[in-house]
Amino acid sequence: MEDESKGVGVMLADRAAPTSRGRRLAAALRADWHGRRVVSVGIALAALVTLVTLAYYLNHPAPDLAHDTASYILHADSILTSAQLVSAGRVPGYPLFLALIFALTGGHRLDVAQWVQAALFVVTVVELYALVYLATRLVWLAALAGVASGTNLVMLSYVKPIMSETLGLWLTITLALAVVATLTRPAPLTARRLWLIASLGLALVLTRPDWLLAPLLLLIYLPLVAARAGTRRRLLAHAAGAAGVVYATVGVYIVLNGLLNGYLGLAYVQNVNLYGKVIQYHMQDEAPAQYTALARVTDAYIARGITDPWAIIAREPSLAAHYAAPVGAYATAVIRAHPVEFLRDSVPVTAKWLVTTRLSSQPLRSGAFGAPLALLLVLSQSLFRVFIVFPFCAAGWWFVLVWRGWRSRAPDAPGRLSWLASPLLQQFLLVQRPLLLVLCALSLLAVYNLAETTLGSYSEYTRLHLAADPLMVAVLAGTVAAFLPSLTVALTSIRTSMGVAWRGARLPTRLRLVRLRLVRLSIRAKRAPYRATRSSAHGRQRTVVSTPYGHVGQEARGYRASRRSTTGSCRPTPL
């Protein structure tokens, strides 16, 4: 009887376990709703992005095919039939993804593949939301960044086609999330985190080879800025080991590619891309003398209006020999002979395609949800115009990081920069260190992607910049979070001094008042050293406190107290 009662008790406990877990989950969601609503807003964001993605996919349900799709399918078939991961044309990341879907569905189910990519996109947006929240601790700002990226039809137009962009985008944001979680956690940097980041970087390189140097940059950056002084040498050793494993794996892949396919590299597409860059910048006649014949062939096709390197290679079989090795050597020789001209011509291309968009496929007005999607497309394209600010933000945050390192070695550095006494500039220079490190890391990844794709490709920049777009959104959101305290102080001061007049003022008047108040605060900040000297001369104790504008002396409190004792009032200074 006792054994039977125990058995019945175990069965009842097993049945009650899901119920108790469900109750705990419901209690956690209620607590989150009545608290900061981090999880609740994340669920709402995922639902919104899912609805927009469904509307876009149902607008034209057939799978979108691109010129790269056939090569990916062939590589996936070779993986399934002969287990051959190495290919001269494509790295194995995305073909493995397709091979897994084909194996589970029993055929070339491209419709299933595009829906799996849609699910990956939703997961990517939720990860971006978590990334921005970890960096800023502001739910509304993280949700705004998620909505800006998740409802962007320009990005969705490159998520739907059967190409490697979606998988590369998810791996990039996952890598960035791991970096942000490492930089924002209170515990120190550990070797386990470095190896995790190295593993994600390797997966990204084997999916999108244009990220080849990203793991190395992160494994140098993280130990230098995030490690404690006593553990920096040990973590640098772990970072060197992780980088060695990553690039040894890449090196083994390259050697196998040379042995099996006769091409010593990751993908021979880069040879054609460099040839396209030379044609794009009109540098085809600047090659050394041994490439004169190839330059004449190129000029002949350009004179006929044919500038696509793939079209030229298709018409000239000699140029396609040995995986386009002749045009690759020709383009490399031109770029090495004129590197300054090549970089100079790349600057306007980067600036243009930073704000210019080109869709892979337009939503059909006659299809389902055609009118709402057309309106959403206009809003999506307007987001890219904001990206023109990103280079200045990235350069500014890296300047602050370098300036702080220089200031820590030069004790009188703040005195040398007394001209930066503006409250907004002080807020910029004295931003919290975790946020600063996060913004510099995200800027590093985004700038690397923009530079590599601009220097290494001749077209389809919107598609190639797909992974950098959410990173730029995150950097802009973090910049807003960094300046938010100064703007809040200015607005609060104006509302306090004006009262009812502020509520009745129009938007231009309010913006003008904010500017005047910031100028006033700037003047006060510039007079702070003089007040400190005068107060010390009169014998008042000088105590340094932390404010939104940095470290400011507390003499102002003593000055207000003395004024109140003599005059009986201390009215706020009018605008």
Secondary structure as the mmCIF struct_conf table of DSSP 4:
data_model
#
loop_
_struct_conf.conf_type_id
_struct_conf.id
_struct_conf.beg_label_comp_id
_struct_conf.beg_label_asym_id
_struct_conf.beg_label_seq_id
_struct_conf.end_label_comp_id
_struct_conf.end_label_asym_id
_struct_conf.end_label_seq_id
HELX_RH_AL_P HELX_RH_AL_P1 GLU A 2 TRP A 33
TURN_TY1_P TURN_TY1_P1 HIS A 34 ARG A 36
HELX_RH_AL_P HELX_RH_AL_P2 VAL A 38 ASN A 59
BEND BEND1 HIS A 60 HIS A 60
BEND BEND2 ALA A 62 ALA A 62
HELX_LH_PP_P HELX_LH_PP_P1 PRO A 63 ASP A 64
TURN_TY1_P TURN_TY1_P2 HIS A 67 ASP A 68
HELX_RH_AL_P HELX_RH_AL_P3 THR A 69 SER A 82
BEND BEND3 ALA A 88 GLY A 89
BEND BEND4 PRO A 92 PRO A 92
HELX_RH_AL_P HELX_RH_AL_P4 GLY A 93 THR A 105
TURN_TY1_P TURN_TY1_P3 GLY A 106 GLY A 106
BEND BEND5 GLY A 107 GLY A 107
HELX_RH_AL_P HELX_RH_AL_P5 LEU A 110 THR A 136
HELX_RH_AL_P HELX_RH_AL_P6 VAL A 139 GLY A 150
TURN_TY1_P TURN_TY1_P4 THR A 151 THR A 151
HELX_RH_AL_P HELX_RH_AL_P7 LEU A 153 VAL A 159
BEND BEND6 LYS A 160 MET A 163
TURN_TY1_P TURN_TY1_P5 SER A 164 SER A 164
HELX_RH_AL_P HELX_RH_AL_P8 GLU A 165 THR A 184
BEND BEND7 ARG A 185 ALA A 187
HELX_LH_PP_P HELX_LH_PP_P2 PRO A 188 LEU A 189
HELX_RH_AL_P HELX_RH_AL_P9 ALA A 191 VAL A 205
TURN_TY1_P TURN_TY1_P6 LEU A 206 THR A 207
HELX_RH_3T_P HELX_RH_3T_P1 PRO A 209 TRP A 211
TURN_TY1_P TURN_TY1_P7 LEU A 212 LEU A 213
HELX_RH_AL_P HELX_RH_AL_P10 ALA A 214 ALA A 226
BEND BEND8 ALA A 227 ALA A 227
TURN_TY1_P TURN_TY1_P8 ALA A 229 THR A 231
HELX_RH_AL_P HELX_RH_AL_P11 ARG A 232 ASN A 261
BEND BEND9 GLY A 262 GLY A 262
BEND BEND10 GLY A 265 LEU A 266
TURN_TY1_P TURN_TY1_P9 TYR A 268 TYR A 268
HELX_RH_AL_P HELX_RH_AL_P12 VAL A 269 GLN A 280
TURN_TY1_P TURN_TY1_P10 TYR A 281 HIS A 282
TURN_TY1_P TURN_TY1_P11 GLN A 284 ASP A 285
BEND BEND11 ALA A 287 ALA A 287
HELX_RH_3T_P HELX_RH_3T_P2 ALA A 289 TYR A 291
HELX_RH_AL_P HELX_RH_AL_P13 THR A 292 ALA A 303
TURN_TY1_P TURN_TY1_P12 ARG A 304 GLY A 305
HELX_RH_AL_P HELX_RH_AL_P14 PRO A 309 ARG A 315
HELX_RH_3T_P HELX_RH_3T_P3 PRO A 317 ALA A 320
HELX_RH_AL_P HELX_RH_AL_P15 ALA A 321 ALA A 337
HELX_RH_AL_P HELX_RH_AL_P16 PRO A 339 VAL A 355
BEND BEND12 SER A 360 SER A 361
HELX_LH_PP_P HELX_LH_PP_P3 GLN A 362 LEU A 364
TURN_TY1_P TURN_TY1_P13 ARG A 365 SER A 366
BEND BEND13 GLY A 367 GLY A 367
TURN_TY1_P TURN_TY1_P14 ALA A 368 PHE A 369
HELX_RH_AL_P HELX_RH_AL_P17 GLY A 370 VAL A 386
HELX_RH_3T_P HELX_RH_3T_P4 PHE A 387 VAL A 389
HELX_RH_AL_P HELX_RH_AL_P18 PHE A 390 ARG A 409
TURN_TY1_P TURN_TY1_P15 PRO A 411 ASP A 412
HELX_RH_AL_P HELX_RH_AL_P19 ALA A 413 ARG A 416
TURN_TY1_P TURN_TY1_P16 LEU A 417 LEU A 417
HELX_RH_3T_P HELX_RH_3T_P5 SER A 418 LEU A 420
HELX_RH_AL_P HELX_RH_AL_P20 PRO A 423 LEU A 429
TURN_TY1_P TURN_TY1_P17 LEU A 430 LEU A 430
HELX_RH_AL_P HELX_RH_AL_P21 ARG A 433 GLY A 456
BEND BEND14 TYR A 458 SER A 459
HELX_RH_AL_P HELX_RH_AL_P22 TYR A 461 LEU A 464
TURN_TY1_P TURN_TY1_P18 HIS A 465 ALA A 467
HELX_RH_AL_P HELX_RH_AL_P23 ALA A 468 MET A 498
TURN_TY1_P TURN_TY1_P19 GLY A 499 GLY A 499
HELX_RH_AL_P HELX_RH_AL_P24 VAL A 500 GLY A 504
BEND BEND15 ALA A 505 ALA A 505
HELX_RH_AL_P HELX_RH_AL_P25 LEU A 507 ALA A 537
TURN_TY1_P TURN_TY1_P20 HIS A 538 GLY A 539
HELX_LH_PP_P HELX_LH_PP_P4 ARG A 540 ARG A 542
STRN STRN1 VAL A 544 THR A 547
TURN_TY1_P TURN_TY1_P21 PRO A 548 TYR A 549
STRN STRN2 GLY A 550 GLY A 553
BEND BEND16 GLN A 554 GLN A 554
HELX_RH_AL_P HELX_RH_AL_P26 GLU A 555 THR A 567
BEND BEND17 GLY A 568 GLY A 568
HELX_LH_PP_P HELX_LH_PP_P5 ARG A 571 PRO A 574
#
